[in-house]
Amino acid sequence: MATVTGKAGNAKLGAVVVCDDGTYYIDRLDEWPADLDGKVVEVTGALEVVDHPPQDPALPSTAMEGEQRILKNARWSRVE
């Protein structure tokens, strides 16, 4: 299990927490509830790291590249 604290936000691929060490996606959460969006939250979940290889620059792509950190079975609370 991993616990991170950062700012809740919404990205194209779903809800995220932006922390000092990077961005964490929240598995199965499309967007934060309005009362948490933009607020500081603490999130705990099983951390999965997915490495997306570089795409062929000759082909058009909107795919993600690099490391993606995903928190699965996440639970969260607002930090006051």
C-alpha positions in Angstrom: 0.0 0.0 0.0 1.1 3.5 -0.7 -0.1 6.8 0.7 0.3 10.2 -1.1 -0.7 13.7 -0.2 -1.3 16.3 -2.9 -3.7 18.4 -4.9 -6.8 16.7 -6.3 -7.4 17.4 -10.0 -9.1 16.0 -13.1 -7.1 14.9 -16.2 -8.2 13.5 -19.5 -7.7 10.0 -18.2 -9.4 10.6 -14.9 -8.9 11.8 -11.4 -5.3 12.5 -10.3 -3.4 13.6 -7.3 -0.5 16.0 -8.1 2.3 15.6 -5.5 5.8 16.9 -5.2 7.2 13.6 -6.7 4.7 13.5 -9.6 1.2 12.6 -10.6 -0.9 9.6 -9.4 -4.0 8.4 -11.2 -6.9 7.2 -9.1 -8.1 3.9 -10.6 -11.9 3.8 -11.5 -12.5 7.5 -10.6 -13.4 9.6 -13.6 -13.3 12.9 -11.7 -13.2 14.2 -8.2 -16.4 15.3 -6.5 -16.8 19.1 -6.8 -16.0 19.6 -3.1 -12.6 17.9 -3.4 -11.5 19.1 -6.8 -8.5 21.5 -6.3 -8.2 20.6 -2.6 -5.4 18.9 -0.8 -6.2 15.2 -0.3 -4.5 12.1 1.2 -5.0 9.0 -0.8 -4.0 5.4 0.1 -4.1 2.5 -2.3 -2.2 -0.3 -4.0 0.4 1.3 -6.2 0.8 0.0 -9.8 3.4 1.5 -12.0 2.9 1.1 -15.8 5.8 2.0 -18.2 4.5 3.2 -21.5 7.3 2.9 -24.2 8.1 5.8 -26.5 5.9 6.0 -29.5 7.1 6.0 -33.1 7.6 9.7 -33.9 6.6 9.0 -37.5 3.1 8.0 -36.5 0.5 10.4 -35.1 -0.2 9.5 -31.5 -2.0 10.8 -28.5 -0.8 7.9 -26.4 0.8 8.3 -23.0 4.6 7.8 -22.8 6.8 7.2 -19.7 5.8 6.1 -16.3 2.2 6.2 -15.1 1.5 5.7 -11.4 -2.0 4.3 -10.5 -3.5 3.9 -7.1 -5.9 1.0 -7.0 -8.6 0.3 -4.5 -8.0 3.9 -3.3 -9.5 5.6 -0.2 -9.1 9.3 0.3 -9.8 12.1 2.7 -9.5 15.9 2.5 -6.5 17.4 4.4 -7.5 20.5 6.3 
